[in-house]
Amino acid sequence: MLIRPMAATDAPAVLRIYQDGLDSGHASFETTAPAWPAFDAARLAHHRHVAVDDDAVVGWIAVSPVSARPVYAGVVEHSVYVDPAARGRGLARRLLDALIASTEAAGIWTIQSGVFPENVTSLALHEKAGFRVVGTRERVGRHHGRWRDVVLIERRSTTI
């Protein structure tokens, strides 16, 4: 298994894996993966990684800035997705470790995300990677016709 920087040529696999996660109903409020230009424009180029197995992309991680305000330059929001057929092999943790290394090297001090409380696997993974629960945003948005809560998690750098 190889973790490497995401390239534009990875777009079809990345977007397919993203859509698989969205179709699960427990990954995001989004229901349709964007086209590559929108995906590419919304995520920081130096903090995107893919997991590759036998030349196939089987997972990805990327970050977006949380704000354009300079005071928040060191705070990003991340997403991590793994192909359903490749889950349970530690890929998400390896992707998180790669992301933590790249963001800390760039001076980013906080990685955050929002996770549906039903996604207990993701919450456990993030806890093991040093994330903490900040709180729960109750009924923050509607998803498939019902109100959903989101657990806000963050990891503060220990080196910055």
C-alpha positions as CSV (number, residue, x, y, z in Angstrom):
1,M,0.0,0.0,0.0
2,L,1.3,3.4,-1.0
3,I,0.2,6.8,0.2
4,R,1.2,9.5,-2.3
5,P,0.1,13.0,-3.3
6,M,-3.2,13.2,-5.2
7,A,-2.9,14.0,-8.9
8,A,-5.5,15.2,-11.4
9,T,-5.3,11.8,-13.1
10,D,-6.7,10.3,-9.9
11,A,-10.0,12.3,-10.4
12,P,-12.2,9.5,-11.6
13,A,-11.3,7.2,-8.7
14,V,-11.4,9.9,-6.1
15,L,-14.8,11.1,-7.2
16,R,-16.1,7.5,-7.4
17,I,-15.0,6.8,-3.9
18,Y,-16.4,10.1,-2.8
19,Q,-19.8,9.2,-4.3
20,D,-19.7,5.7,-2.7
21,G,-19.3,7.5,0.7
22,L,-22.1,9.9,0.0
23,D,-24.4,7.1,-1.0
24,S,-23.8,5.5,2.4
25,G,-25.9,8.4,3.9
26,H,-23.4,8.8,6.8
27,A,-20.5,10.7,5.3
28,S,-21.8,14.2,4.4
29,F,-24.7,16.4,3.9
30,E,-23.7,16.4,0.2
31,T,-25.5,13.9,-2.0
32,T,-23.6,14.2,-5.2
33,A,-19.8,14.4,-5.7
34,P,-18.8,17.5,-7.6
35,A,-17.2,17.6,-10.9
36,W,-13.4,17.6,-10.7
37,P,-12.9,21.4,-11.3
38,A,-15.1,22.2,-8.3
39,F,-13.4,19.5,-6.1
40,D,-10.0,20.8,-7.2
41,A,-10.8,24.4,-6.5
42,A,-12.1,23.8,-3.0
43,R,-9.2,21.9,-1.6
44,L,-5.6,22.9,-0.8
45,A,-3.2,21.4,-3.4
46,H,-0.4,20.5,-0.9
47,H,-2.6,18.5,1.5
48,R,-4.3,15.9,-0.7
49,H,-3.2,12.3,-0.6
50,V,-4.4,9.0,-2.0
51,A,-4.0,5.4,-0.9
52,V,-2.9,3.2,-3.8
53,D,-3.1,-0.6,-4.0
54,D,-2.0,-2.5,-7.1
55,D,-2.0,0.8,-9.1
56,A,-5.6,1.5,-8.1
57,V,-6.7,4.5,-5.9
58,V,-8.6,3.0,-2.9
59,G,-8.8,6.0,-0.6
60,W,-8.2,9.7,-0.4
61,I,-7.9,12.6,2.1
62,A,-7.9,16.4,1.5
63,V,-8.4,19.6,3.3
64,S,-10.2,22.9,2.6
65,P,-9.6,26.2,4.4
66,V,-12.2,27.1,7.0
67,S,-12.0,30.8,6.3
68,A,-10.3,33.3,4.1
69,R,-9.5,35.5,7.1
70,P,-5.7,35.5,7.8
71,V,-6.3,34.6,11.5
72,Y,-7.6,31.2,10.4
73,A,-4.8,30.5,8.0
74,G,-3.7,27.6,10.2
75,V,-7.1,25.9,10.4
76,V,-8.4,23.4,7.9
77,E,-11.3,21.1,7.5
78,H,-10.6,17.6,6.2
79,S,-12.5,14.7,4.5
80,V,-11.3,11.2,4.3
81,Y,-12.9,8.5,2.2
82,V,-12.0,4.8,1.6
83,D,-13.4,2.5,-1.1
84,P,-15.9,0.2,0.5
85,A,-13.9,-2.9,-0.7
86,A,-10.7,-1.6,0.9
87,R,-12.1,-0.7,4.4
88,G,-10.8,-2.3,7.5
89,R,-7.1,-2.4,6.4
90,G,-6.0,0.8,8.2
91,L,-6.0,3.0,5.1
92,A,-7.9,5.9,6.7
93,R,-5.4,6.0,9.5
94,R,-2.5,6.0,7.1
95,L,-4.1,8.8,5.2
96,L,-4.7,10.8,8.4
97,D,-1.1,10.3,9.4
98,A,0.1,11.6,5.9
99,L,-2.3,14.6,6.3
100,I,-1.1,15.4,9.8
101,A,2.5,15.3,8.6
102,S,1.9,17.6,5.5
103,T,-0.2,20.1,7.4
104,E,2.2,20.4,10.3
105,A,5.1,20.9,7.9
106,A,3.2,23.8,6.4
107,G,2.4,25.4,9.8
108,I,-1.2,24.4,10.0
109,W,-2.2,24.0,13.7
110,T,-5.7,22.7,13.6
111,I,-7.5,20.1,11.5
112,Q,-11.2,19.9,12.1
113,S,-14.2,18.0,10.7
114,G,-17.9,17.4,11.3
115,V,-19.0,13.8,11.6
116,F,-22.5,12.4,11.8
117,P,-22.8,10.8,15.3
118,E,-24.0,7.5,13.6
119,N,-20.6,7.2,12.0
120,V,-19.0,5.6,15.0
121,T,-16.2,4.0,13.0
122,S,-15.0,7.5,11.8
123,L,-15.3,8.9,15.3
124,A,-13.2,6.0,16.8
125,L,-10.6,6.4,14.0
126,H,-10.2,10.1,14.6
127,E,-10.0,9.6,18.4
128,K,-7.1,7.2,17.9
129,A,-5.4,9.7,15.6
130,G,-5.5,12.4,18.3
131,F,-8.7,14.2,17.5
132,R,-11.0,15.3,20.3
133,V,-14.7,16.0,20.3
134,V,-15.4,19.7,20.6
135,G,-19.2,19.4,20.8
136,T,-22.3,18.4,18.9
137,R,-24.1,20.8,16.6
138,E,-27.7,19.7,17.0
139,R,-30.1,19.7,14.1
140,V,-27.6,21.7,12.1
141,G,-28.9,20.6,8.7
142,R,-31.4,18.6,6.8
143,H,-30.3,15.4,5.0
144,H,-32.6,13.2,3.0
145,G,-35.6,14.9,4.6
146,R,-34.6,14.8,8.3
147,W,-32.6,16.9,10.7
148,R,-29.1,15.7,11.4
149,D,-26.6,16.4,14.2
150,V,-22.9,16.8,13.5
151,V,-20.1,16.0,16.0
152,L,-17.4,18.6,15.6
153,I,-13.9,17.1,16.0
154,E,-10.5,18.7,15.9
155,R,-6.8,17.9,16.2
156,R,-4.5,20.5,17.5
157,S,-0.9,20.2,16.5
158,T,1.5,19.3,19.3
159,T,4.4,20.9,17.4
160,I,3.0,24.3,16.2
